[in-house]
Structures are given as C-alpha cells and as structure tokens.
Amino acid sequence: MGGDGGLTGEEVAVLALERRGWATPGAKERAIREELGLAPVRYYQLLNALLDAPRALAHDPVTVNRLRRVREVRRAERA
C-alpha cells in the first residue's frame, strides 16, 4: 500500500488516467500501455476493483462516482 489513502502508486495512476480526456480513438489504450505498462484488459480489471474500494472513493470522489454511474448505466443496459 502507498501513502495516498492506502492506494498503491499503480492505483493512483489508474485514477489519474481516468480523469483525463481522450481526443482520438485508441489514445487511451496507447496511454495505458505506454504510461502504465499494462494491457488494457488488466487496466480495466484494476479500475473495476477500484470503483468498489472505499479508499479510491476517498482519494478521488468525483472520478470514482462518475465511473460508478457509467458502470451502472452499462449494467442496466445489459440487463
């Protein structure tokens, strides 16, 4: 665990990447690979787990709540 509310450096970086806007298709996936050194599938697994973590909500409530809303809409669309 890191010193940022119990988040690891990788978790902080994932949330920071989610705060950014993406101008072109593929730009986010490229940033995931180049900046974080992760496969996009692994990135999204980490992100989904973070959305359920109280420490992530405490660190970045705006981003986490926005992503939780998006996730709920997508789940409702699939149901």
Steps between C-alpha positions, in 0.01 A plus 500: 500500500613852428482813706204645313198389699603138476526501120799356321689711249344293222149563634564875521628492141188314380272762654713782359474349151122481536480873578649589163307562180574302185489679164547204269397135498778280627678780686392370840607143425835627374547702820409195710773298330766772481450684829391218728653201326173309525287313251164677464317191632706506821450877529122464486509216754693725739270793432185297563638376832596857594145622443389278789783606733416760766863620493465589130179691572678692777792580266299620198125513567411689181668252267390190692136613524492590129639161404260321736208675325633399158543141618145486636353634174690236303386224735138616468527502121619138503229382738 
